[in-house]
Amino acid sequence: MNILVIYKKSLHQIYFNEHRQQLIDAHNVFSEVDRARLLASHESHVGTRANIEAALQSRGVRYKAFYRARQVDYTPYDFVISVGGDGTFLEAARQITTQPILGVNSDPERSVGAFCPVTRDSFDAALDQVLSGACETVPLNRMFLIRDDKPLRFLALNDVLISHASPAAMSKYRLTVGDATEDHNGSGLWICAAAGSTGGIRSAGGKVMARRSKRLQYKPRELYSAVDDQYQLCGGIIPAACPLIIESRMREGCAYIDGAHMRIPLPFASRLEIRNADYPLRMMVN
């Protein structure tokens, strides 16, 4: 087995080790309590990553480890391990085709890890399950995106946010759901697969979906209207075979994929179609 390890960098490493010259004085910018919290999180993350690599080496497993922002060819690898929290898991999952993925929460006391059931303490047992072929996986539906008739090279697991590049500007777009089409003005539009239904779309008034659902959900944010009942496409869970189409009416529109790190420009008249992907993500469960 050839394993790919994708890891994050801690905020302590970024602020105090790599970019400390860019701050006026990191030790004055952060309070003593903040510095202690960042250091504790850093030590937990570094210790978890070291434990993972030691476990792989002791079992003679071939692996390579890469920082999550690097461009990596996933093709040669049979299995993927993400080390961090949900953000790192989503970064790692974006390029996966059919390989299973195991999410390891490197700092469970301070990090959100809904996709990361394994910790430093339980990793050895989880790895033995992987190597013996006894690991259990759950399929998570993903979204396939087509911009201006060209398929994008990655899949979205969590959610897609359509909005203006500036959060203070009006988000304008034409939304088509099935046979219905409507022009919207508001703060943006959430679209999610089932795995992302507990995130931003839920905070905007959406519904939590069963994790194994193959349906998609959409929810506009803060629609502007002088008449309360002007809009008909105000959100809902749609059938698996029903694509959504968004036509930008913004000069600086954007689609944010699974968070803030992946941003796709949607200038005026650009068209984005979102539908179910052909194959789900195979997430290992503990």
N, C-alpha and C positions, 0 to 999 in steps of 0.2 A: 504494500500500500504506500502511496505517495501522498503526503498530507501537506496542505497549505495552511499556514497560520497567519491570520490577519489581526494586527493589534493596533491599539490607539496609543497616543502619547498623553501622559497626564498633564493637567493644567500646571502643576508645579514644574514639570520639565519644560513646558513651553514658556512660562513666565519668568522662571528663575534661572534656568539653565541655558535655553536657546536664544531667547529674545530679551534678556535682561538689559541689554544696552539700549533697547528701544524705549524703555520706560525711564522716567525721570529718576525714580528710585523705588524699585519693587518693594523694598522693605518698609517704605513709608506709604506706598499706595495701598498695601494690604495690611489689615490690622493683625495683631498677634494671634487672635483667634482664627482668622482666615488663613494665616500662614500655617498654623498648626493643623488645620483641617486639610489644606492642600498637601502638606507633607505626609500626613497619615494616609491620604488617598493614594499618593504617589508610591509610598512604600508598599501598600497593599497590592497595587497594580504590578509593580516591578517584581514583587515576590511571587505573585500568581503566574506571571509570564515565565519566570525562572523555573518554577515548579513544573509547568507544562513542558518546557523544553527538556528538562531533566528526565521527565517521565518518557518522553518520546525517544531520547537518546538511550536510556537504559533498556528499552525494548527493541533497539535496533531499527527504529522506524525512520524511513526517509522523509524529510520534511524541509521546508523553507519558510522563513518568517519574513513578512513585509509589513511596513507601516501602511495604514489603511488608505493614505492619500496617494500611494504609488500606483502607477499603471502596471498591472500584473496580468499575464496570460494564464487563465485558469485551466486551460485545456489539459496540461499534463497531469493534473492532480485528481485523485480519487475521492478525496474527502477534504472538507474545509472546517477549520476551527477559528472562531472569532474570539478575541480576548479584549474585553472592555465592558461595555454595556449595550443597550439597545441600539444606540447610534452606530457603534462599530459593527454590530450584527447586520444592520441595514446596509451599511457600506459594503460589507463582504457579500451579502446576498445579491447585490445588484448585478454582478457579473456571472453568477452561478447558473449553469444550465441544468444538469441532472444530478450533480454531486450532492450528497447529503451534507448538512452543516450542523455543527455543534456550537452553541453559544455558551461561553464561559463568562460569568460576571466576576470581573477582577477586583471589585470593591463593593461587595453586597451591602455594606452598611451605609454607603453614600450614593450608590449608582442604581438607576432604574434598569431592571433586567427582565422584563416580561418575556423576552425571547431567549433568555440566558438561564436555563434551569440548573446549570452546573457551576460550582464554585471551586476554589482552590482545594478545599478539603475533599470534595467528591470527584475530582477530575480523574484520579488514577483508576477508580472503579469504572467510570464512564469510558475511559480509553480502552480498558480491557474488553468492555462490551463491544466497542467499535472494532477492535482487532479480531475478536472472535466471531464477528458477524451477527451478534445477538442484539444489536442496538435497535430500538424501536423508533420509527420516524412518523411524524404527522404531516400530511400534505397541506400546504398553505397556498391558497389561490393567489395568483399575481396578475398584474395588469400589463397589457401590451400597448405601446403607444406608437401612433403613426402621425408624424408632422408633415403637412403638405405632401401627402402621398408617399413619404419615405419612412420606413420603419426605423425607430430608434434602436440603438444597439444594446439596450439594457431593459430589464423589467422592473416594475415598481411593486413592492410588497405591501407597503404601509398605506401611503396616500399621495395624492397629487393636489397641490394648491395652485389654482389659476388666479393671478392677480396682477395689478400694476407693479412695476419695479419699485415704486415709492409707496410705502404703506399709507401715506397721507392722501394719495391720489385716488380718484374714482376708478374702480375696475369695471370695464365695459366689455361685454362679450355677447355673442349670440349662441344660445344653448339649444341643442337638439337632443331629445331623449325619445327614441322610437320615432313615432310619426309627429310628435309635437315639437315646435320650434318657438323660441321666445328670446327677445332681447333683454338683457339684464344690466342694471347699473347698481353697484354696491361695493362691498369691500373684498369680494373675491368669491371663489367657488372651490369647495372641497369635493374631491372624489376619492373613495377608498375601496380597497378590498376588505374582506372580513377581518384580517389581521390588524388593520388600521382603524377599525371602528371604535376602539376605546380611546383614540387619541384626539386630534384637533377637531374632527368632525363631531365627536360626541360633545365637546365643549360648545360647539356651535349649535347644538340642538338635535344632532343625529342620534341614531339608535345603535346599540351594541348588537353585533351579529354573532351567530355561532361561528366558532373559529374555522370549521371545515366548510362553511358555506362557499358556494361558487358564484354567488351574486355580487353585484357592485352596489355602491350607495353614493348618492351625491347630495350636497347641501350648500346652497348659496349662503354667503355671509352678509348680514345687514343690508338687505335689498332696499334701495331707495325708492319710495313711492309716495305720491301725493294722495293716492287712493289705496286703501288697505288691501283690497282684493284685486289689484291690477295684475299680479303675477299668478300664474298657474303652476309653473315648474319650481316649486318651493322646496324640493327635497324628497327623497324616498329611496327605497331599496328596489332595484330593477332586476329583471330576469338575466340569467347568465348570457343569453344570446343577444341581448340588447346593448349595442354600443352607444357611447355618448360622444357627441361631436361639439367642440367648442371652436367658434370662429372669433378671433381677437378683433376688438374694436378699439384697441389701444396702440399708440405709437411705441410704447415701451412695456408691452405685456410680457409676462413670464409664467412659466410652469415650473414649480418647485417640486422636485421628485424625492420623496422620502426624507424630507428635512431641507435644510438650507444649503447644503454643500453642492447639490446638483441642481443647476438652474438652466432651463431651456428658454431662449428668447422666443416670444410670440408677438412679433410686430403686427401692425394693422393688416387685416385680411388673412393672417396666418391661420391655418386650420389644424386642430389637434383632435385625433380620434383615439378614444380609450376603450379597450375591450379586454375580455379575458385572455390571458396567455394560454398557450397550448399545453404547457406543463407546469405543475405547481412547484413550490420550493419544498424540499424534503428536510424538515427540521427534526433533529434528534431530540427526543424527550427523555428525561431522566427517570 
